[in-house]
Amino acid sequence: MIIKKPKINLKSIFPPVVWFRQYNTENAVCDFIAGITVGLTLIPQSIAYAALAGLGPEYGLYSSLCGGVIYAVFGTIPQLNIAPTALLSLLTFTYTNGAPFGAANAAVLLCFFAGLIELVCGILHLGFLVDFVSVPVVAGFTSAGAITIASAQVKNLMGLSFNGETFIEIWKNVFEHISEAKLWDGVLSIVCCSVLLLLRQIKDYGTPPVSESKEGSRDLKSILKTFVWFLSVSRNAVVVLLCAVMAYTFSLHESKPFSLTSKVSSGLPQLTPPPFTVVSNNNETYTITDMAKYLGSGIFVTPFIAILSNIAIAKAFAQGKVVDATQEMLAVGFCSLFGSFLSSMPVNASFSRAAVSNASGTRTPFAGIYTSIMVVLSMTFLTPYFTYIPKATLASVIICAVIFMVEVSIVKPLWKINKIDMIPLVVTLVACLIIGIEKGILAGVVVDALFLLYYSARPRVEIEEVMNDSHNYLKIMPDSAVFFPAIENLREKIVQTTNNKTDKFQTVVIDCVHISRVDYTSAKGVASLCNDLEKNGKSLVIVNAVVDVERVLSGACSDKCIFAKTDQDLIQSLKDFPFRAGSVATVHFDYISDEWYKDSEKGTNL
């Protein structure tokens, strides 16, 4: 016997095997422009997000080093760049702030655990788990995260100094310390936010350089539009650079009107394993088990949010292609795992950076390598000057990035299409703001699960009373599978309906055309229904049941009911039963609202 070895599909594991064959000079130029442009957005963002995570600015740069390179090898969506993001930075702060073994050590170890779990989810093909989180829950969580992040930066906008994690704690401390606000930090914040929002708006008046090259015109007007576009997408770098130059100029005159960033460690990080054992300043040793206990649910919540966000962003920029969720999980898992060896905090893709990359005309994930090179150059030559960046400027960059993450636009269509979906949205939003991000997500998922259980226990059922020259019966048609939570309620309603119409028909027909599965409890419930109908002198007929459903029901009901394969077989089976002349009347019984709805054109209320 010849045993064939399974073939390894290199094209799916290493996407560059596919796109590198068609890689040419035009693609390289487009990727270079996109990579440089994203780098101008990423560098100031990463410094700001490190502060949001409660870490030194260098950790934001460390976290941006290898994401572009690793994703270029394993990623599938050209526009994505794996680096620090606002939501993961907030989660990092939540789980690592105040760690007795050091917040930086906790963040790096959290990144390591997140990478492991993301890889396991990819290997086991667990991408379907994100489907259990509905759009309203994601919108509520994202909006609450954005509001919390913006609130956390208010203290830096005003030059205040206090500790606060939750939304309520932050604003309570803001009002308690409002008298300590620094004038020039507040003025600088207003100016920075105004300039950032203004530059964001002028992007519509510019044109990406790739679009201009396609048109073939490079007159003064097109060059000016390209400049406006570059100025808009690199607004974070422009504002940070101008404010740092201004602060440096003041320092030359021995003046310090703004609160400045802490000193940034120069040079590249050392390639070392994550801190599996840490000795604190008190000479207390913390093992990996001790640190994992401290991180708690963050070990699972952080990678779950990273996967959820990454797949959502990948789908948004897939351009009609099917997103390989498994490969995306592997890609972000490798980025986090390798990043932890370079002192990275948890990372994933960012919608804003993906949008910039898409507008810049990126062709392949190779653009991420150019972005990583820019990060390396900035860490090599610019780190001594990062200490002159005002905290108010970084806070402005964060706020102007996250305020557009608040999902205001979803409220109107949600209210118009299905008002009940507002419940998980509001519950998630409020819970995240009051009791914390991770508990808020759990609350939203629980509400979604309760809705699913309720719909499963109360499926919609169409009840049709049929009366014609050959037969007379009551037809029951559930619109979904009938499992144990629904069978008892269904049985009671059928018995109640038949009792109210004792003389009108002698047969009840359950149409299983929409039922693909039933369980043992449901089958026993149908058997009990047979007994109830038999006591009232009525019979039960099962029609259009698939093989598996018929096997389960026949095993439970024995010879108590009749099975008909098709509607034609049903008519043949009912020839021995009495009938009445008349017409078909249809009413709908909605178990969710527990009301009868009469057909608008014909029929009577059963």
Phi and psi in degrees as a GROMACS rama.xvg file:
@    title "Ramachandran Plot"
@    xaxis  label "Phi"
@    yaxis  label "Psi"
@TYPE xy
-97.4632  125.282  ILE-2
-101.684  119.481  ILE-3
-87.4181  132.852  LYS-4
-77.3094  138.213  LYS-5
-62.9981  137.209  PRO-6
-81.284  136.707  LYS-7
-91.1321  122.805  ILE-8
-84.2585  93.6263  ASN-9
-65.6783  -28.0152  LEU-10
-64.8184  -35.265  LYS-11
-82.5233  -34.0204  SER-12
-78.3624  -40.2102  ILE-13
-121.987  87.1992  PHE-14
-54.0141  -28.6504  PRO-15
-58.5086  -21.1218  PRO-16
-58.6685  -29.9019  VAL-17
-85.7534  -55.0596  VAL-18
-81.649  -19.9886  TRP-19
-70.5192  -23.1257  PHE-20
-66.6925  -32.4539  ARG-21
-99.0246  10.7544  GLN-22
-73.3246  127.098  TYR-23
-134.584  -174.807  ASN-24
-63.6842  -39.8982  THR-25
-61.6143  -44.5382  GLU-26
-62.7156  -39.7346  ASN-27
-63.676  -41.1651  ALA-28
-65.2527  -44.6189  VAL-29
-62.1421  -43.6411  CYS-30
-65.3882  -36.694  ASP-31
-63.8965  -46.8575  PHE-32
-61.946  -45.2747  ILE-33
-64.6574  -42.2657  ALA-34
-62.9953  -43.394  GLY-35
-65.4201  -42.099  ILE-36
-64.2673  -44.7607  THR-37
-64.1045  -35.9884  VAL-38
-60.6502  -39.4504  GLY-39
-64.4304  -27.9459  LEU-40
-82.2498  -39.8823  THR-41
-70.2333  -44.3606  LEU-42
-59.1123  -52.0195  ILE-43
-66.8483  -33.4117  PRO-44
-62.9895  -45.7179  GLN-45
-63.5638  -37.9861  SER-46
-64.1238  -42.2222  ILE-47
-67.9459  -41.2675  ALA-48
-69.9342  -27.7494  TYR-49
-65.0255  -41.3271  ALA-50
-63.8586  -37.9915  ALA-51
-62.9224  -34.6012  LEU-52
-80.2342  -2.15556  ALA-53
79.6867  23.1379  GLY-54
-116.545  170.359  LEU-55
-69.7016  154.873  GLY-56
-56.2321  -31.5737  PRO-57
-63.0425  -27.8195  GLU-58
-70.1755  -28.3784  TYR-59
-66.2992  -38.8292  GLY-60
-71.5467  -39.9174  LEU-61
-57.0034  -40.0572  TYR-62
-71.4966  -14.6886  SER-63
-98.9294  0.467316  SER-64
-71.4185  -58.378  LEU-65
-100.578  -7.01968  CYS-66
-58.246  -45.2296  GLY-67
-64.2875  -37.428  GLY-68
-71.3619  -48.0572  VAL-69
-64.6922  -41.6124  ILE-70
-67.9335  -29.7033  TYR-71
-63.2827  -26.3815  ALA-72
-86.6664  -39.8919  VAL-73
-111.318  -14.655  PHE-74
-81.3449  162.971  GLY-75
-120.052  -16.9828  THR-76
-107.241  116.06  ILE-77
-58.5608  -31.5213  PRO-78
-77.2469  -15.3662  GLN-79
-81.0806  141.323  LEU-80
-134.644  121.649  ASN-81
-89.3064  118.327  ILE-82
-165.17  -177.593  ALA-83
-59.8785  146.209  PRO-84
-132.002  165.142  THR-85
-64.6062  -47.2264  ALA-86
-65.3426  -45.3617  LEU-87
-68.0114  -32.0519  LEU-88
-65.3333  -39.5237  SER-89
-63.8284  -43.9137  LEU-90
-63.7961  -39.7274  LEU-91
-59.8591  -44.3079  THR-92
-62.7623  -40.1306  PHE-93
-61.0115  -40.5634  THR-94
-94.3665  -16.3802  TYR-95
-114.737  -14.5137  THR-96
-62.5215  127.542  ASN-97
81.1076  11.6682  GLY-98
-61.595  130.135  ALA-99
-65.9829  -19.074  PRO-100
-100.04  13.3682  PHE-101
101.734  128.149  GLY-102
-62.4646  -37.229  ALA-103
-65.4682  -44.3086  ALA-104
-61.7368  -41.2384  ASN-105
-64.6509  -39.7137  ALA-106
-66.5633  -42.2964  ALA-107
-65.7556  -41.976  VAL-108
-67.405  -36.5265  LEU-109
-62.0549  -39.2347  LEU-110
-62.5146  -40.814  CYS-111
-63.6539  -48.2939  PHE-112
-63.4088  -39.7535  PHE-113
-61.6291  -42.3076  ALA-114
-62.5801  -42.0313  GLY-115
-60.9004  -47.4109  LEU-116
-66.9009  -38.2686  ILE-117
-64.2179  -38.3385  GLU-118
-66.6387  -42.7635  LEU-119
-61.8893  -42.9326  VAL-120
-61.9998  -38.1993  CYS-121
-68.48  -43.5603  GLY-122
-65.3991  -38.8448  ILE-123
-87.9606  4.34331  LEU-124
55.7693  51.8293  HIS-125
-97.4366  21.6231  LEU-126
-63.0707  -22.1685  GLY-127
-64.9852  -18.3343  PHE-128
-62.3973  -31.605  LEU-129
-68.3723  -18.2292  VAL-130
-69.9885  -15.5207  ASP-131
-82.8052  -2.6949  PHE-132
-105.516  114.393  VAL-133
-75.7223  165.405  SER-134
-61.1081  -42.8046  VAL-135
-59.851  -37.7071  PRO-136
-66.8512  -43.183  VAL-137
-62.6949  -42.1558  VAL-138
-64.2476  -41.2124  ALA-139
-65.0654  -42.7523  GLY-140
-65.5707  -45.7645  PHE-141
-62.6667  -42.9794  THR-142
-65.6726  -43.4017  SER-143
-64.5778  -39.5731  ALA-144
-62.3137  -42.4744  GLY-145
-64.0117  -42.1669  ALA-146
-65.4478  -42.0231  ILE-147
-64.392  -43.2223  THR-148
-62.5747  -47.2604  ILE-149
-62.2454  -39.4218  ALA-150
-64.6344  -38.385  SER-151
-65.2073  -22.1847  ALA-152
-91.2315  -5.11186  GLN-153
-61.0533  -37.8642  VAL-154
-62.5627  -36.504  LYS-155
-74.0993  -30.8007  ASN-156
-62.0963  -34.0586  LEU-157
-104.99  2.14403  MET-158
73.778  26.0334  GLY-159
-89.0625  163.567  LEU-160
-137.76  110.448  SER-161
-162.439  168.18  PHE-162
-108.223  135.743  ASN-163
-168.361  136.655  GLY-164
-109.258  -51.9377  GLU-165
-82.9608  165.73  THR-166
-57.9238  -45.0196  PHE-167
-68.3822  -43.6432  ILE-168
-60.4635  -41.8271  GLU-169
-61.6012  -50.1106  ILE-170
-72.1982  -29.2726  TRP-171
-63.2904  -44.209  LYS-172
-68.6321  -33.5079  ASN-173
-60.6053  -47.311  VAL-174
-70.4114  -29.8097  PHE-175
-72.1126  -30.7027  GLU-176
-108.492  13.0841  HIS-177
-59.8559  -29.306  ILE-178
-69.6732  -14.5555  SER-179
-92.7527  3.66445  GLU-180
-60.0513  142.367  ALA-181
-99.6042  128.514  LYS-182
-58.6156  -51.0675  LEU-183
-71.629  -28.9923  TRP-184
-65.0016  -41.5944  ASP-185
-65.179  -42.1178  GLY-186
-63.378  -45.4699  VAL-187
-62.2027  -37.3842  LEU-188
-63.4669  -44.7699  SER-189
-61.772  -43.6401  ILE-190
-64.4977  -46.2332  VAL-191
-63.0327  -45.8599  CYS-192
-62.6565  -41.1147  CYS-193
-63.4582  -45.1587  SER-194
-66.0578  -43.0583  VAL-195
-62.6371  -43.9964  LEU-196
-68.2002  -36.7965  LEU-197
-65.8017  -46.0411  LEU-198
-64.3316  -31.5456  LEU-199
-64.779  -37.0593  ARG-200
-73.1645  -30.981  GLN-201
-77.0075  -2.81  ILE-202
-60.1452  -32.9275  LYS-203
-65.4472  -18.7191  ASP-204
-94.2766  -3.72763  TYR-205
-103.616  175.865  GLY-206
-137.225  130.738  THR-207
-59.6132  148.45  PRO-208
-63.1769  -29.8782  PRO-209
-66.5482  -39.0644  VAL-210
-63.5103  -40.2004  SER-211
-66.6882  -38.1555  GLU-212
-68.0417  -31.4372  SER-213
-68.3567  -37.4138  LYS-214
-73.1252  -22.9317  GLU-215
80.656  5.94564  GLY-216
-107.368  130.097  SER-217
-130.155  49.1869  ARG-218
-78.8835  -179.402  ASP-219
-61.3124  -37.7351  LEU-220
-65.4351  -43.0307  LYS-221
-67.8771  -36.9014  SER-222
-65.2573  -40.268  ILE-223
-64.8834  -39.5307  LEU-224
-65.1934  -38.1791  LYS-225
-64.8055  -40.7289  THR-226
-63.3532  -42.4515  PHE-227
-61.8931  -40.8865  VAL-228
-64.9454  -45.7031  TRP-229
-61.9903  -40.1761  PHE-230
-63.2496  -36.8919  LEU-231
-71.0707  -49.0153  SER-232
-73.2332  -22.5931  VAL-233
-101.867  22.1717  SER-234
-58.9712  -36.6846  ARG-235
-61.6083  -46.5388  ASN-236
-65.519  -38.8552  ALA-237
-63.9092  -47.9326  VAL-238
-65.4368  -44.5594  VAL-239
-61.9878  -43.5071  VAL-240
-62.8222  -46.4485  LEU-241
-63.4072  -41.8174  LEU-242
-68.4135  -37.5517  CYS-243
-65.8905  -40.8307  ALA-244
-62.7299  -40.8403  VAL-245
-64.6419  -44.1351  MET-246
-64.8431  -38.3099  ALA-247
-64.8527  -39.3846  TYR-248
-62.9278  -42.012  THR-249
-63.2074  -37.3825  PHE-250
-66.329  -30.8397  SER-251
-64.3665  -25.8758  LEU-252
-101.401  20.4207  HIS-253
54.7873  42.198  GLU-254
-124.883  142.054  SER-255
-138.246  76.7799  LYS-256
-76.3859  -17.2554  PRO-257
-116.438  154.012  PHE-258
-77.6609  124  SER-259
-104.494  163.272  LEU-260
-68.2007  149.842  THR-261
-67.3002  165.68  SER-262
-62.624  135.986  LYS-263
-101.797  129.857  VAL-264
-66.906  130.755  SER-265
-86.6236  159.278  SER-266
86.7344  175.04  GLY-267
-84.9633  153.562  LEU-268
-72.207  155.165  PRO-269
-78.3786  145.176  GLN-270
-82.5173  97.8827  LEU-271
-135.781  153.366  THR-272
-63.9134  157.77  PRO-273
-59.5086  158.527  PRO-274
-73.5462  89.9775  PRO-275
-78.5248  -20.2353  PHE-276
-139.667  131.31  THR-277
-131.225  135.197  VAL-278
-106.261  118.223  VAL-279
-76.6761  176.696  SER-280
-64.5483  -21.6348  ASN-281
-91.1563  15.4411  ASN-282
60.806  28.8905  ASN-283
-99.4906  129.601  GLU-284
-92.522  130.728  THR-285
-114.718  121.685  TYR-286
-85.7075  172.393  THR-287
-62.7407  -31.1709  ILE-288
-67.1271  -43.5011  THR-289
-61.5831  -42.9691  ASP-290
-70.6282  -35.0084  MET-291
-65.3412  -38.9005  ALA-292
-62.3103  -38.5012  LYS-293
-66.6111  -41.5849  TYR-294
-67.5197  -31.3575  LEU-295
57.6915  -131.912  GLY-296
-66.584  -15.4031  SER-297
-60.4528  -25.9437  GLY-298
-63.1224  -28.0536  ILE-299
-104.013  -36.3186  PHE-300
-66.7678  -43.1844  VAL-301
-60.6624  -51.2621  THR-302
-66.122  -31.2763  PRO-303
-64.1256  -44.8035  PHE-304
-65.8305  -38.0686  ILE-305
-62.6183  -44.8817  ALA-306
-64.5799  -46.0162  ILE-307
-58.7534  -47.0491  LEU-308
-67.5475  -42.6587  SER-309
-63.0352  -44.8843  ASN-310
-67.5818  -38.924  ILE-311
-62.9872  -43.7836  ALA-312
-68.6127  -38.6711  ILE-313
-61.0475  -42.0561  ALA-314
-65.448  -35.2832  LYS-315
-66.2182  -28.9907  ALA-316
-114.331  19.6792  PHE-317
-76.7229  -15.3502  ALA-318
55.5338  47.0164  GLN-319
86.5384  -7.69053  GLY-320
-85.8556  157.347  LYS-321
-79.6215  127.382  VAL-322
-81.5532  127.629  VAL-323
-82.9115  94.0965  ASP-324
-61.4834  -36.8218  ALA-325
-62.4679  -46.1472  THR-326
-65.3191  -36.5998  GLN-327
-65.4635  -38.7732  GLU-328
-65.9865  -39.9191  MET-329
-63.9307  -40.5047  LEU-330
-63.9388  -49.5866  ALA-331
-70.0802  -28.5326  VAL-332
-66.44  -44.6262  GLY-333
-65.4598  -37.5716  PHE-334
-61.5413  -43.8253  CYS-335
-69.6775  -41.779  SER-336
-65.722  -50.0346  LEU-337
-67.4139  -35.2643  PHE-338
-62.877  -33.3486  GLY-339
-63.886  -22.7855  SER-340
-79.7152  -7.32066  PHE-341
-117.411  27.9706  LEU-342
61.8672  40.1451  SER-343
-88.8453  148.89  SER-344
-92.6576  170.465  MET-345
-54.4072  140.352  PRO-346
-134.994  159.384  VAL-347
-165.538  -173.114  ASN-348
-77.8564  157.785  ALA-349
-123.257  134.436  SER-350
-65.8602  -39.0895  PHE-351
-65.1696  -43.5764  SER-352
-66.9166  -36.8871  ARG-353
-64.3841  -37.9399  ALA-354
-65.945  -40.9147  ALA-355
-63.6276  -43.4648  VAL-356
-63.1029  -40.9916  SER-357
-65.0871  -43.4666  ASN-358
-67.4782  -25.3564  ALA-359
-79.7622  -6.8712  SER-360
85.1053  30.2954  GLY-361
-60.163  144.417  THR-362
-109.463  -36.7367  ARG-363
-140.519  165.549  THR-364
-63.4281  -7.4264  PRO-365
-61.8427  -19.6798  PHE-366
-59.1722  -29.9421  ALA-367
-62.7824  -28.2262  GLY-368
-67.4776  -40.4655  ILE-369
-63.2797  -37.9731  TYR-370
-63.0177  -43.0503  THR-371
-63.6829  -37.0593  SER-372
-62.4946  -39.3916  ILE-373
-62.7018  -39.5614  MET-374
-63.8047  -42.2517  VAL-375
-61.0965  -44.1343  VAL-376
-64.0501  -40.7666  LEU-377
-65.3601  -38.0291  SER-378
-71.2995  -27.1375  MET-379
-79.0443  -39.2459  THR-380
-114.817  -21.1365  PHE-381
-109.359  -9.80433  LEU-382
-57.7812  -34.4039  THR-383
-61.576  -24.0231  PRO-384
-93.6346  -11.503  TYR-385
-65.397  -23.9426  PHE-386
-67.5277  -14.908  THR-387
-90.2798  2.8193  TYR-388
-76.6201  121.839  ILE-389
-65.8394  142.59  PRO-390
-62.2306  -34.477  LYS-391
-62.6373  -34.4281  ALA-392
-67.6806  -45.9561  THR-393
-63.3737  -39.3196  LEU-394
-62.7141  -38.5366  ALA-395
-65.3909  -40.2379  SER-396
-60.9398  -44.3381  VAL-397
-65.793  -47.7775  ILE-398
-63.0075  -43.283  ILE-399
-69.2742  -15.6939  CYS-400
-88.4876  -38.0719  ALA-401
-90.3453  -20.5701  VAL-402
-63.3639  -24.909  ILE-403
-85.0714  -0.64606  PHE-404
-84.9527  -12.4047  MET-405
-70.1305  119.006  VAL-406
-81.5674  69.9847  GLU-407
-73.821  -35.4053  VAL-408
-66.0852  -19.0451  SER-409
-79.6882  -18.6353  ILE-410
-64.7959  -48.4356  VAL-411
-62.5753  -52.7419  LYS-412
-64.7934  -32.7524  PRO-413
-65.4374  -42.3636  LEU-414
-66.7696  -34.8291  TRP-415
-76.433  -38.6621  LYS-416
-85.806  -49.2145  ILE-417
-153.69  97.4695  ASN-418
-62.5928  -29.281  LYS-419
-65.3382  -23.683  ILE-420
-72.7122  -8.44672  ASP-421
-69.0261  -24.4654  MET-422
-63.5622  -54.2586  ILE-423
-62.7745  -31.7612  PRO-424
-62.679  -50.943  LEU-425
-68.0858  -42.2243  VAL-426
-60.5165  -45.5564  VAL-427
-64.1405  -45.5609  THR-428
-59.6401  -51.5957  LEU-429
-66.9624  -42.9571  VAL-430
-63.9674  -40.9305  ALA-431
-63.254  -37.3281  CYS-432
-74.2621  -34.3111  LEU-433
-91.6975  -47.8037  ILE-434
-107.793  -3.05492  ILE-435
117.325  157.027  GLY-436
-62.5509  -51.7509  ILE-437
-65.5175  -39.5389  GLU-438
-71.5606  -32.1505  LYS-439
-65.789  -41.2238  GLY-440
-61.5433  -44.435  ILE-441
-59.725  -41.5475  LEU-442
-61.7982  -42.7211  ALA-443
-64.3673  -41.753  GLY-444
-65.1376  -38.6083  VAL-445
-63.653  -42.8636  VAL-446
-61.4627  -43.8196  VAL-447
-59.6408  -43.3165  ASP-448
-62.9399  -38.8536  ALA-449
-64.3593  -40.0635  LEU-450
-62.8257  -43.7961  PHE-451
-60.784  -43.0294  LEU-452
-64.6216  -39.7539  LEU-453
-65.6964  -43.8829  TYR-454
-63.2276  -35.5692  TYR-455
-68.1145  -35.3988  SER-456
-81.1161  -21.3177  ALA-457
-131.021  67.2276  ARG-458
-69.3127  154.005  PRO-459
-69.7636  140.337  ARG-460
-133.954  131.211  VAL-461
-98.1358  125.991  GLU-462
-111.278  122.507  ILE-463
-125.607  121.826  GLU-464
-92.7762  118.188  GLU-465
-109.034  125.484  VAL-466
-138.347  117.614  MET-467
-147.967  -164.38  ASN-468
-72.6416  -17.606  ASP-469
-113.784  -22.5766  SER-470
-157.932  165.474  HIS-471
-147.565  112.948  ASN-472
-154.996  164.775  TYR-473
-104.777  120.387  LEU-474
-102.066  125.07  LYS-475
-111.241  125.595  ILE-476
-130.678  95.1892  MET-477
-68.1941  148.742  PRO-478
-96.0901  5.48659  ASP-479
-156.223  178.355  SER-480
-59.6323  146.304  ALA-481
-110.931  110.744  VAL-482
-110.095  179.627  PHE-483
-57.0287  -31.4204  PHE-484
-67.6328  -22.3242  PRO-485
-98.5131  -20.9231  ALA-486
-67.3508  -39.5073  ILE-487
-66.5397  -42.9519  GLU-488
-64.4046  -40.3712  ASN-489
-63.4484  -42.4949  LEU-490
-63.3406  -44.2049  ARG-491
-63.2403  -40.121  GLU-492
-67.6816  -39.4552  LYS-493
-65.9543  -44.7934  ILE-494
-63.3279  -41.6171  VAL-495
-63.0596  -41.1087  GLN-496
-66.32  -42.6541  THR-497
-67.5455  -35.2367  THR-498
-66.8407  -32.5576  ASN-499
-74.8553  -16.0133  ASN-500
-129.267  58.0491  LYS-501
-61.66  -41.9586  THR-502
-93.2867  -4.06757  ASP-503
-85.902  -31.4923  LYS-504
-153.927  159.941  PHE-505
-117.251  -1.04462  GLN-506
-132.552  139.205  THR-507
-114.375  128.233  VAL-508
-114.4  124.698  VAL-509
-102.139  114.109  ILE-510
-88.245  115.41  ASP-511
-97.9884  24.1958  CYS-512
-61.9956  -28.9259  VAL-513
-99.7612  1.90244  HIS-514
-100.32  117.281  ILE-515
-100.806  -22.1194  SER-516
-147.915  147.87  ARG-517
-138.15  154.339  VAL-518
-105.401  -179.046  ASP-519
-64.1983  -43.5059  TYR-520
-62.16  -40.4926  THR-521
-63.7654  -40.9677  SER-522
-62.4613  -42.0796  ALA-523
-66.7359  -32.0177  LYS-524
-65.9982  -39.2467  GLY-525
-64.7978  -38.1686  VAL-526
-62.9862  -40.2555  ALA-527
-65.2052  -36.1495  SER-528
-63.0707  -39.5299  LEU-529
-59.0881  -43.7939  CYS-530
-64.5073  -42.3772  ASN-531
-62.5241  -43.1551  ASP-532
-68.3035  -36.521  LEU-533
-63.8799  -36.5122  GLU-534
-65.7064  -25.9649  LYS-535
-96.8851  10.2204  ASN-536
75.1633  28.3703  GLY-537
-120.999  160.206  LYS-538
-118.601  157.851  SER-539
-118.128  132.971  LEU-540
-123.11  131.973  VAL-541
-105.034  125.384  ILE-542
-127.344  150.457  VAL-543
61.4439  31.1444  ASN-544
-84.8069  135.289  ALA-545
-70.4369  169.806  VAL-546
-58.8834  -46.7402  VAL-547
-65.0873  -40.2363  ASP-548
-66.9313  -43.168  VAL-549
-64.0488  -37.6944  GLU-550
-63.3471  -44.3491  ARG-551
-67.7122  -44.7175  VAL-552
-68.7318  -40.5457  LEU-553
-66.1328  -33.451  SER-554
-67.4761  -30.8241  GLY-555
-88.5885  -33.7281  ALA-556
-92.2135  -14.4832  CYS-557
55.8523  -123.087  SER-558
-105.871  23.8235  ASP-559
-80.7833  -19.2267  LYS-560
-135.966  166.27  CYS-561
-104.821  140.919  ILE-562
-112.393  130.597  PHE-563
-122.488  129.832  ALA-564
-68.6912  -42.3732  LYS-565
-133.033  176.628  THR-566
-65.8239  -32.9966  ASP-567
-66.099  -40.9443  GLN-568
-64.4458  -32.9554  ASP-569
-62.6285  -45.7758  LEU-570
-60.8927  -40.6179  ILE-571
-65.1435  -37.8395  GLN-572
-71.2159  -24.8965  SER-573
-94.516  4.28189  LEU-574
-64.4576  -25.527  LYS-575
-83.6657  -4.67015  ASP-576
-97.8051  150.587  PHE-577
-67.699  158.387  PRO-578
-142.029  167.055  PHE-579
-129.941  146.082  ARG-580
-73.2166  149.208  ALA-581
162.425  -155.366  GLY-582
-132.358  173.633  SER-583
-87.9263  126  VAL-584
-118.347  137.777  ALA-585
-122.83  130.072  THR-586
-131.153  154.791  VAL-587
-111.907  131.556  HIS-588
-109.176  118.114  PHE-589
-102.246  106.819  ASP-590
-69.94  -19.4239  TYR-591
-70.4938  -45.5112  ILE-592
-95.872  -8.72264  SER-593
59.9252  42.1706  ASP-594
-131.433  155.781  GLU-595
-94.0825  138.347  TRP-596
-121.457  117.506  TYR-597
-84.9277  139.846  LYS-598
-59.5071  137.249  ASP-599
-72.4699  -19.2988  SER-600
-105.386  -34.5164  GLU-601
-156.17  163.656  LYS-602
103.78  163.654  GLY-603
-122.494  159.629  THR-604
-72.8602  122.826  ASN-605
